[in-house]
Amino acid sequence: MHPWATIFCFISVHLENEIPVFSVSYQSNSVLISTKSSLFLDCVQLLKKLFKLAAYFSSQKEIEVKKIDTQQLARSIENDLLDQYGSLLAGDALRRSMGFPSMAAFHKAIQRDLLPIPIFQLKDRRGRFALAKDVAFWLAEQRNSVMK
């Protein structure tokens, strides 16, 4: 199941002769389950079964992955990077966000001038830096370039 998938099911409860009847519906599929008891714990067990059914129904759904507006996606990625690392990325954070498997591979790309974003040095600081905004926009472009 895709990590961004959401379960869109309808779960309802009604009483028949003071006994709860639960139903879960997903698209054209529907399941009714009732318990012979109105005890709270029995109802909780029933709800657990219903959520498992809901998960099953949603896993049967074909998930549509589509192209997202690059600017919107870049803002989302940038917010994640800002929360995790701040506005400047350096060292291992920069390497990992750009998908390099090792620091050696990252340094080799720097030496060969193959990095697709501007990286820079800061006075009196060691290492190379990039803006989270630049990394985020590059990642969004890369993702959308493979979408139809």
Backbone as numpy.savetxt, mean C-alpha at the origin, in Angstrom:
# Nx Ny Nz CAx CAy CAz Cx Cy Cz
-3.24 -11.84 -2.82 -4.08 -10.66 -2.82 -3.20 -9.42 -2.82
-3.54 -8.45 -3.62 -2.76 -7.22 -3.73 -2.82 -6.44 -2.43
-1.69 -5.84 -1.97 -1.70 -5.15 -0.67 -2.62 -3.95 -0.62
-2.98 -3.40 -1.78 -3.86 -2.23 -1.75 -5.32 -2.61 -1.91
-5.60 -3.89 -1.99 -6.98 -4.33 -2.18 -7.82 -3.98 -0.96
-9.04 -3.68 -1.20 -9.97 -3.36 -0.13 -11.14 -4.32 -0.22
-11.65 -4.73 0.92 -12.80 -5.62 0.93 -14.06 -4.76 0.87
-14.83 -4.94 -0.18 -16.09 -4.22 -0.32 -17.23 -5.21 -0.15
-17.59 -5.50 1.06 -18.66 -6.43 1.36 -19.68 -5.74 2.25
-20.87 -6.26 2.21 -21.93 -5.73 3.06 -22.28 -6.80 4.07
-22.16 -6.46 5.34 -22.49 -7.39 6.41 -23.69 -6.83 7.16
-24.71 -7.65 7.32 -25.90 -7.17 8.04 -26.33 -8.18 9.10
-27.05 -7.67 10.06 -27.56 -8.51 11.15 -29.03 -8.17 11.34
-29.85 -9.19 11.48 -31.25 -8.96 11.87 -31.69 -10.10 12.79
-32.75 -9.89 13.49 -33.25 -10.89 14.44 -34.42 -11.65 13.84
-34.39 -12.95 14.00 -35.53 -13.79 13.67 -35.86 -14.58 14.93
-37.02 -14.30 15.51 -37.42 -14.94 16.77 -36.34 -14.76 17.85
-35.81 -13.56 17.94 -34.80 -13.17 18.92 -33.45 -13.87 18.75
-33.22 -14.45 17.59 -31.94 -15.09 17.28 -31.29 -14.29 16.15
-30.04 -13.85 16.35 -29.39 -13.05 15.30 -29.10 -13.87 14.05
-29.35 -13.26 12.90 -29.02 -13.85 11.61 -28.07 -12.88 10.92
-26.90 -13.35 10.55 -25.89 -12.53 9.90 -25.86 -12.86 8.42
-25.62 -11.87 7.61 -25.44 -12.14 6.19 -24.28 -11.31 5.67
-23.57 -11.87 4.73 -22.49 -11.14 4.07 -22.75 -11.23 2.57
-22.61 -10.08 1.90 -22.85 -10.03 0.47 -21.66 -9.40 -0.22
-21.29 -9.99 -1.34 -20.23 -9.43 -2.16 -20.65 -9.61 -3.60
-20.83 -8.52 -4.31 -21.33 -8.51 -5.67 -22.58 -9.40 -5.73
-22.56 -10.47 -6.52 -23.76 -11.31 -6.62 -23.75 -12.46 -5.63
-22.69 -12.61 -4.86 -22.60 -13.69 -3.88 -23.20 -13.24 -2.55
-23.91 -14.12 -1.91 -24.50 -13.80 -0.61 -24.54 -15.06 0.23
-24.22 -14.92 1.51 -24.24 -16.05 2.43 -24.98 -15.63 3.68
-25.91 -16.47 4.13 -26.63 -16.23 5.38 -26.14 -17.23 6.41
-25.87 -16.74 7.61 -25.46 -17.63 8.70 -26.26 -17.23 9.92
-26.79 -18.20 10.61 -27.50 -17.89 11.85 -26.95 -18.78 12.96
-27.15 -18.34 14.15 -26.72 -19.11 15.31 -27.96 -19.48 16.11
-27.88 -20.55 16.86 -29.03 -20.96 17.66 -29.02 -20.28 19.01
-28.07 -19.39 19.18 -27.92 -18.75 20.47 -27.80 -17.25 20.28
-28.27 -16.50 21.24 -28.10 -15.06 21.19 -26.96 -14.62 22.10
-26.17 -15.59 22.56 -25.04 -15.27 23.42 -24.01 -14.45 22.66
-23.43 -13.50 23.34 -22.47 -12.59 22.72 -21.29 -13.34 22.10
-20.71 -14.31 22.82 -19.55 -15.02 22.31 -19.86 -15.80 21.05
-21.05 -16.38 20.99 -21.45 -17.09 19.77 -21.54 -16.11 18.60
-22.04 -14.92 18.87 -22.16 -13.90 17.82 -20.77 -13.46 17.35
-19.84 -13.33 18.27 -18.47 -12.94 17.91 -17.84 -14.00 17.02
-18.02 -15.28 17.37 -17.48 -16.36 16.55 -18.08 -16.32 15.14
-19.36 -16.03 15.08 -20.03 -15.94 13.80 -19.49 -14.79 12.96
-19.25 -13.65 13.61 -18.68 -12.50 12.90 -17.29 -12.83 12.35
-16.51 -13.57 13.11 -15.19 -13.97 12.62 -15.32 -14.79 11.34
-16.28 -15.71 11.32 -16.52 -16.52 10.11 -16.93 -15.63 8.95
-17.77 -14.63 9.25 -18.22 -13.74 8.19 -17.07 -12.93 7.61
-16.17 -12.47 8.45 -15.03 -11.72 7.94 -14.11 -12.60 7.10
-13.99 -13.87 7.47 -13.22 -14.79 6.63 -13.90 -14.96 5.27
-15.22 -15.06 5.29 -15.96 -15.15 4.03 -15.77 -13.88 3.20
-15.82 -12.74 3.86 -15.64 -11.47 3.16 -14.26 -11.42 2.51
-13.25 -11.89 3.23 -11.89 -11.91 2.68 -11.82 -12.85 1.48
-12.51 -13.99 1.59 -12.52 -14.93 0.48 -13.18 -14.30 -0.75
-14.35 -13.68 -0.55 -15.05 -13.04 -1.66 -14.17 -11.99 -2.33
-13.51 -11.17 -1.52 -12.72 -10.10 -2.10 -11.49 -10.64 -2.82
-10.96 -11.78 -2.40 -9.79 -12.34 -3.07 -10.17 -12.87 -4.45
-11.45 -13.12 -4.66 -11.91 -13.59 -5.96 -12.04 -12.45 -6.96
-12.03 -11.24 -6.45 -12.20 -10.06 -7.30 -10.91 -9.80 -8.07
-11.05 -9.47 -9.34 -9.90 -9.09 -10.12 -9.53 -7.67 -9.76
-8.28 -7.44 -9.45 -7.86 -6.13 -9.00 -7.31 -5.34 -10.18
-7.84 -4.16 -10.35 -7.43 -3.31 -11.46 -6.35 -2.36 -10.98
-5.18 -2.48 -11.56 -4.09 -1.56 -11.26 -4.03 -0.60 -12.44
-4.12 0.67 -12.15 -4.17 1.63 -13.24 -3.16 2.74 -13.04
-2.98 3.49 -14.09 -2.06 4.61 -14.05 -2.65 5.69 -13.15
-1.82 6.20 -12.27 -2.22 7.26 -11.35 -1.54 8.54 -11.81
-2.18 9.67 -11.63 -1.59 10.94 -11.97 -0.20 11.04 -11.33
0.81 11.32 -12.14 2.19 11.34 -11.67 2.39 12.33 -10.54
1.81 13.52 -10.66 1.98 14.53 -9.61 1.38 14.05 -8.29
0.19 13.47 -8.37 -0.49 12.98 -7.17 0.30 11.85 -6.52
0.79 10.93 -7.34 1.59 9.82 -6.83 2.90 10.34 -6.23
3.53 11.30 -6.90 4.78 11.87 -6.39 4.57 12.54 -5.03
3.46 13.25 -4.88 3.16 13.88 -3.58 3.00 12.84 -2.48
2.33 11.76 -2.82 2.12 10.69 -1.85 3.45 10.05 -1.44
4.28 9.75 -2.42 5.60 9.16 -2.13 6.45 10.15 -1.35
6.40 11.42 -1.75 7.18 12.44 -1.06 6.78 12.53 0.42
5.48 12.50 0.68 5.01 12.55 2.07 5.55 11.37 2.88
5.56 10.19 2.27 6.12 9.02 2.95 7.61 9.21 3.24
8.34 9.70 2.23 9.77 9.92 2.41 10.04 11.00 3.46
9.24 12.07 3.43 9.40 13.14 4.42 9.16 12.63 5.82
8.13 11.82 5.99 7.83 11.26 7.31 8.96 10.37 7.81
9.53 9.60 6.89 10.53 8.63 7.30 11.94 9.22 7.41
12.32 10.12 6.45 13.71 10.57 6.40 13.89 12.09 6.49
12.86 12.86 6.26 13.03 14.30 6.18 13.20 14.74 4.74
13.47 16.02 4.52 13.50 16.55 3.15 14.78 16.19 2.39
15.84 15.82 3.10 17.09 15.41 2.45 17.32 13.92 2.65
17.64 13.26 1.57 17.99 11.84 1.65 19.49 11.71 1.43
20.12 10.86 2.20 21.55 10.63 2.05 21.87 9.19 2.42
23.03 8.74 2.01 23.52 7.43 2.41 22.58 6.30 2.09
22.37 5.44 3.08 21.57 4.24 2.88 20.12 4.55 2.54
19.57 5.61 3.11 18.18 5.97 2.81 18.03 6.33 1.33
18.99 7.08 0.80 18.96 7.45 -0.62 19.15 6.22 -1.50
20.11 5.39 -1.13 20.38 4.17 -1.90 19.14 3.28 -1.97
18.52 3.03 -0.80 17.36 2.13 -0.76 16.17 2.73 -1.49
15.95 4.03 -1.34 14.78 4.63 -2.01 14.92 4.60 -3.52
16.15 4.57 -4.00 16.35 4.53 -5.45 16.48 3.10 -5.98
16.43 2.13 -5.07 16.39 0.73 -5.49 17.74 0.10 -5.78
18.83 0.69 -5.29 20.14 0.08 -5.50 20.33 -1.05 -4.49
20.84 -2.21 -4.94 20.97 -3.35 -4.04 22.08 -3.20 -3.00
23.07 -2.35 -3.30 24.18 -2.17 -2.35 24.75 -0.77 -2.48
25.53 -0.38 -1.49 26.20 0.92 -1.54 27.22 0.94 -2.67
27.85 -0.21 -2.92 28.84 -0.28 -4.01 28.16 0.02 -5.36
26.99 -0.54 -5.58 26.26 -0.28 -6.83 25.85 1.19 -6.92
25.44 1.74 -5.80 25.06 3.16 -5.76 26.27 4.05 -6.09
27.43 3.76 -5.46 28.64 4.55 -5.72 29.10 4.42 -7.17
28.96 3.22 -7.72 29.34 3.01 -9.12 28.45 3.85 -10.05
27.15 3.93 -9.74 26.23 4.75 -10.54 26.61 6.23 -10.44
27.04 6.66 -9.27 27.49 8.05 -9.09 28.74 8.29 -9.94
29.71 7.39 -9.87 30.95 7.53 -10.63 30.70 7.58 -12.13
29.75 6.80 -12.59 29.44 6.73 -14.02 28.43 7.80 -14.45
28.01 8.60 -13.50 27.05 9.68 -13.75 25.73 9.13 -14.32
25.24 8.06 -13.70 24.04 7.39 -14.17 22.80 7.69 -13.33
22.94 8.47 -12.29 21.77 8.75 -11.45 20.82 9.69 -12.18
19.54 9.35 -12.19 18.57 10.12 -12.96 18.04 11.36 -12.24
18.52 11.59 -11.03 18.08 12.77 -10.28 19.30 13.57 -9.86
19.11 14.85 -9.57 20.27 15.64 -9.11 20.69 15.21 -7.71
21.97 14.89 -7.57 22.53 14.66 -6.23 23.61 15.71 -6.03
23.85 16.05 -4.80 24.77 17.15 -4.52 25.46 16.92 -3.19
26.52 17.68 -2.99 27.25 17.65 -1.73 26.94 18.93 -0.98
27.04 18.86 0.33 26.85 20.04 1.18 28.19 20.40 1.83
28.42 21.68 1.94 29.67 22.15 2.55 29.77 21.63 3.99
30.95 21.14 4.31 31.24 20.61 5.64 30.40 19.39 6.02
29.89 18.70 5.05 29.13 17.47 5.29 29.69 16.37 4.41
29.69 15.15 4.92 30.17 14.01 4.14 29.00 13.39 3.38
29.29 12.84 2.24 28.30 12.11 1.48 27.61 12.94 0.42
26.69 12.32 -0.23 25.90 12.95 -1.29 24.45 12.98 -0.85
23.73 13.97 -1.34 22.37 14.22 -0.90 21.44 14.39 -2.10
20.17 14.13 -1.87 19.13 14.39 -2.87 17.89 14.84 -2.11
17.07 15.60 -2.79 15.81 16.04 -2.19 14.77 14.93 -2.27
14.02 14.78 -1.23 12.93 13.79 -1.21 11.97 14.05 -2.37
11.75 15.31 -2.69 10.85 15.69 -3.79 11.35 15.12 -5.12
12.66 15.21 -5.37 13.23 14.69 -6.62 13.11 13.17 -6.70
13.43 12.51 -5.60 13.35 11.04 -5.56 11.90 10.60 -5.78
10.97 11.28 -5.11 9.55 10.92 -5.21 9.04 11.09 -6.64
9.39 12.19 -7.29 8.91 12.42 -8.65 9.51 11.38 -9.60
10.79 11.06 -9.42 11.42 10.05 -10.27 10.75 8.70 -10.09
10.47 8.32 -8.83 9.80 7.04 -8.57 8.41 7.00 -9.21
7.67 8.10 -9.09 6.33 8.16 -9.69 6.41 8.03 -11.21
7.38 8.70 -11.82 7.56 8.59 -13.27 7.89 7.16 -13.68
8.78 6.51 -12.91 9.17 5.14 -13.22 7.97 4.21 -13.14
7.17 4.37 -12.11 5.99 3.51 -11.94 5.01 3.71 -13.08
4.74 4.97 -13.42 3.74 5.25 -14.46 4.24 4.93 -15.85
5.55 4.86 -16.06 6.07 4.57 -17.40 5.78 3.14 -17.82
5.53 2.26 -16.87 5.24 0.86 -17.22 3.74 0.57 -17.28
2.92 1.55 -16.91 1.47 1.36 -16.93 0.91 1.68 -18.29
-0.16 0.98 -18.66 -0.81 1.20 -19.96 -1.71 2.40 -19.91
